[in-house]
Amino acid sequence: MYLEDMAIEGFKSFSEKTDMSFQPGISVIIGNNGVGKSNILDAIIWGLGETDLNRARCYSPDELFFAGSKDYPPATFIKVDMTFRPGPEKDAPKITLGRELHKDGSERYHILNQPYTLTEYRHHLAELNLTHALKTIIRQEQINDMLLLDPEKRLDQICALLDLQSFQEFSGKLESHISDHFRRYMTYLIPDATVHLEKLSQNGRKGLDIQVTLPGNRIRRAHQLSGGEKAITSLALKLAIFNQLQNPFYLLDEVEPSLDYVHHKSMQAFLKDVAKDTQLIMITHLRSTIELADTVHGVRTRWDGSSFMKFYFDMDERLLRLYKCC
């Protein structure tokens, strides 16, 4: 399953209907700061039923609507339609779904043109293996949040993310899957380092500690790592956890800006590995990430501040040379 097409209308900074297409693998969205790139990721999670305005980066429902400009009137409704395919084969059946909201508060959810309530919509999304679609998003400001927690709160956050009800359930997941994926991902990002996820249990309090042994036998706990090391470790851990959710795509919003050149190159191998099984839709400014892309989307703003899709193409070396910057 992967997201193949999406249409946004009236949503945030998009004044006109905007269509975009994706491919399995890695899709990158590029553009200058403030052009509305992150609004595309907001539209995806909103279209999949997100009701927490904070997670859509809003304080009030009015902020979901295009506010209007000299050339474009304020939006009276917003609409996000998406098309998923179960595989890349041309004859694979398409599944269309979406969400629409009007200024008067009326709302509509639909799958294959069949209207549903929010509860019914979420039920059918689960049948399409999209149960956890709202969880597999990492924003730039959230990249280190899990590492900055104390071990007890870190464990609570992971259990909530995976819907685990007991420490025993968590231990099973950790030993059978999470630890292996975490170590594998870290071998790409810091090849000479070793990592260990340690379960803590003392005086009835349980937690999860993270230990990284860096080149030179330098042992560091999560809070002792440098900024770049934290970003690497956090990203590897989060995607190791995301792997257990089996969602068909991850949304990554500028998760690699604090890495140095060497780690950028290491991350290429890491992202290629992750993208073998999971579609990645990424916002980035980095050429090393753009080089990996199967599709590239360029977002710009008109003089009035509204967003539009300036270009979209399947990546090849000629086009990469042509579009050297964001």
C-alpha positions in Angstrom: 0.0 0.0 0.0 1.3 3.5 -0.8 0.0 7.0 -1.3 -0.2 7.6 -5.1 -2.1 10.9 -5.5 -3.4 13.7 -3.4 -5.5 16.8 -4.1 -5.7 19.7 -1.7 -8.2 22.5 -2.0 -8.6 25.6 0.3 -6.3 24.0 2.9 -4.1 26.5 4.8 -1.9 28.3 2.3 -3.2 26.5 -0.8 -5.7 28.9 -2.4 -6.4 26.7 -5.5 -6.9 23.0 -6.0 -3.4 21.5 -6.1 -2.7 17.9 -7.3 0.4 15.9 -6.5 1.5 12.4 -7.2 3.9 10.1 -5.4 5.7 6.9 -6.1 6.8 4.0 -3.8 10.1 4.7 -2.3 11.3 8.2 -1.4 9.4 11.4 -2.4 10.9 14.7 -1.4 9.2 18.1 -1.1 11.5 21.0 -1.5 11.2 24.8 -1.4 12.3 27.9 0.5 11.4 28.4 4.1 7.7 29.5 4.6 6.3 28.4 1.2 3.9 25.8 2.7 5.8 22.5 2.5 4.7 21.4 5.9 1.1 22.2 5.1 1.2 19.2 2.7 2.0 16.8 5.6 -0.7 18.5 7.6 -3.1 17.9 4.8 -2.2 14.2 4.7 -2.8 13.6 8.4 -5.9 15.8 8.5 -7.3 14.0 5.5 -6.8 10.7 7.4 -9.0 11.9 10.2 -6.7 13.8 12.6 -8.9 15.8 15.0 -6.2 17.2 17.3 -5.6 20.7 15.9 -2.2 21.0 17.6 -1.0 18.0 15.6 -2.1 19.9 12.4 -0.2 23.0 13.8 -3.4 25.0 14.4 -5.0 26.7 17.4 -8.5 27.0 15.9 -10.4 25.4 13.0 -10.3 28.7 11.1 -6.6 28.3 10.6 -7.2 25.2 8.5 -8.9 27.4 5.9 -7.1 29.6 3.3 -7.5 33.1 4.8 -7.8 35.0 1.5 -5.7 37.5 -0.4 -6.1 40.3 -3.0 -6.4 37.7 -5.8 -8.1 34.8 -4.0 -11.1 34.9 -1.7 -11.1 33.2 1.6 -11.9 29.5 1.4 -15.5 28.5 2.3 -14.5 24.8 2.4 -11.4 22.7 2.6 -11.0 19.3 0.9 -8.3 16.7 0.9 -8.6 13.6 -1.4 -6.1 10.8 -1.5 -5.6 7.7 -3.7 -3.8 4.7 -2.4 -2.7 1.6 -4.3 -1.9 -1.8 -2.7 1.1 -2.1 -4.9 3.0 -0.6 -7.9 1.4 -2.9 -10.5 -0.5 -1.0 -13.1 -3.6 -3.1 -12.6 -3.6 -2.8 -8.8 -7.0 -1.4 -7.7 -7.1 2.2 -6.5 -8.7 3.2 -3.2 -9.8 6.8 -3.0 -10.7 8.4 0.3 -10.8 11.9 1.8 -12.3 14.5 4.1 -14.1 17.8 3.5 -15.0 20.5 6.0 -17.2 23.6 5.4 -17.1 26.9 7.2 -20.5 26.2 8.8 -19.0 23.2 10.5 -20.5 20.5 8.3 -18.1 17.7 7.5 -17.8 14.7 5.2 -15.6 11.6 5.2 -15.6 9.3 2.2 -14.0 6.1 0.9 -14.7 5.1 -2.7 -17.4 7.9 -2.8 -19.2 6.3 0.1 -19.9 8.7 2.9 -19.0 7.7 6.5 -19.0 9.2 10.0 -15.6 9.7 11.6 -16.0 6.5 13.6 -16.9 4.5 10.5 -14.1 6.2 8.5 -11.5 5.2 11.1 -12.8 1.6 11.1 -12.5 1.3 7.4 -9.0 2.9 7.5 -8.0 0.1 9.9 -9.2 -2.5 7.3 -6.9 -0.7 4.8 -3.9 -1.1 7.2 -4.0 2.6 7.9 -4.8 2.3 11.6 -1.5 4.0 12.7 -1.3 6.5 9.8 -1.5 9.4 12.2 1.4 8.2 14.3 4.2 7.8 11.8 5.1 11.5 11.4 8.3 13.2 12.7 8.6 17.0 12.6 11.9 18.9 12.9 11.1 20.2 16.4 10.2 16.7 17.6 13.2 14.8 16.5 14.9 14.6 19.9 11.8 14.6 22.2 12.0 10.8 23.0 15.7 11.0 23.9 15.2 14.0 26.2 12.7 12.1 28.3 13.7 10.3 31.5 13.7 6.5 31.1 10.3 6.1 32.8 8.5 8.7 30.6 10.3 7.3 27.5 8.9 3.9 28.2 5.4 5.3 28.7 5.6 7.2 25.4 6.7 4.1 23.5 4.0 1.9 25.1 1.3 4.6 24.2 2.6 4.7 20.6 2.4 0.9 20.2 -0.8 0.5 22.2 0.9 -1.8 24.7 -0.8 -2.5 28.0 2.0 -4.0 30.1 5.7 -4.1 30.6 5.7 -7.7 29.6 4.2 -6.8 26.2 6.9 -4.1 25.8 9.7 -6.5 26.7 8.5 -9.0 24.0 8.4 -6.2 21.4 11.8 -4.9 22.5 13.6 -8.3 22.4 11.9 -9.6 19.2 12.0 -6.6 16.9 12.8 -3.1 18.2 16.3 -3.7 19.5 17.3 -5.5 16.2 16.0 -2.8 14.0 17.5 -0.1 16.2 21.0 -1.7 16.0 20.7 -2.2 12.3 19.7 1.4 11.6 22.6 2.7 13.8 25.1 0.6 11.9 24.3 2.8 8.9 24.4 6.1 10.8 27.4 5.5 13.1 29.1 2.4 11.7 31.7 2.1 14.5 29.2 2.6 17.3 27.3 0.0 19.3 23.9 0.7 21.0 22.0 -0.9 23.7 18.4 -0.5 24.9 18.3 -1.3 28.6 15.1 -2.1 30.5 15.0 -0.7 34.0 13.0 -2.0 36.8 13.5 -0.7 40.4 11.2 -0.1 43.3 8.2 -0.7 41.1 9.3 1.9 38.6 10.1 0.8 35.0 11.8 2.5 32.2 14.0 2.3 29.1 17.5 3.6 29.0 19.6 4.1 25.9 23.4 3.6 25.8 25.6 4.4 22.9 29.3 3.3 22.7 31.0 5.7 20.3 34.4 5.1 18.5 37.2 5.2 21.1 35.1 3.3 23.6 33.3 6.5 24.7 30.1 5.3 26.5 27.2 7.9 26.4 23.7 7.9 27.8 21.1 9.5 25.6 21.2 12.9 27.4 25.1 13.0 27.0 25.1 12.8 23.2 25.9 15.8 21.0 23.2 17.5 18.9 24.0 15.6 15.8 24.4 12.3 17.7 21.0 12.8 19.4 19.3 13.4 16.0 20.8 10.3 14.5 20.0 8.1 17.5 16.5 9.5 17.9 15.7 9.0 14.3 16.9 5.4 14.3 15.0 4.6 17.5 11.7 6.2 16.3 11.8 4.4 12.9 12.6 1.1 14.7 9.5 1.7 16.7 7.5 2.8 13.7 8.4 -0.5 12.0 6.2 -2.3 14.5 3.2 -0.2 13.5 3.4 -1.5 9.9 2.0 1.7 8.5 2.7 1.9 4.7 4.3 5.4 4.9 6.3 7.7 7.1 6.2 11.5 7.0 9.5 13.2 7.8 9.7 16.9 8.1 13.3 18.2 8.0 14.6 15.6 10.4 18.3 15.8 9.3 19.4 19.5 9.4 21.8 19.1 12.4 23.9 16.4 10.8 27.4 17.0 9.4 28.5 16.0 5.9 29.8 12.5 6.9 26.5 11.7 8.6 24.5 13.0 5.6 26.2 10.4 3.4 25.6 7.7 6.0 22.0 8.6 6.2 21.6 7.9 2.5 22.2 4.1 3.0 19.9 4.2 6.1 17.0 5.9 4.2 17.4 3.5 1.3 17.0 0.6 3.7 13.9 2.0 5.3 12.4 2.8 1.9 12.6 -0.8 0.8 9.5 -1.6 2.7 7.9 1.8 3.5 7.1 4.8 1.5 8.9 7.9 2.7 7.5 11.4 2.1 10.1 13.9 3.2 10.5 17.6 3.4 14.2 18.5 3.1 16.7 21.2 2.0 19.6 18.7 1.7 21.0 17.7 -1.6 22.2 14.4 -0.2 18.6 13.5 0.5 17.2 14.9 -2.8 19.7 12.7 -4.6 17.8 9.6 -3.2 14.4 10.7 -4.4 12.2 8.8 -6.7 10.0 11.9 -7.1 10.6 15.6 -6.3 8.0 18.2 -5.6 8.8 21.9 -5.7 6.6 24.2 -3.7 6.7 28.0 -4.2 4.6 31.0 -3.1 2.9 33.6 -5.2 3.4 37.3 -4.4 0.4 37.2 -2.1 1.8 34.4 0.0 -0.4 31.6 -1.3 1.3 28.3 -2.1 1.4 26.4 -5.4 3.2 23.4 -6.8 5.8 24.8 -9.3 7.2 21.5 -10.5 7.0 17.7 -10.1 9.2 15.1 -11.7 10.6 11.6 -11.4 14.2 12.1 -10.4 17.1 11.4 -12.7 20.6 12.8 -12.8 19.8 15.4 -15.5 17.0 16.9 -13.5 19.1 16.8 -10.3 21.7 18.9 -12.0 19.0 21.3 -13.3 17.4 21.8 -9.8 20.6 22.3 -7.8 18.9 24.1 -4.9 15.5 24.2 -3.2 
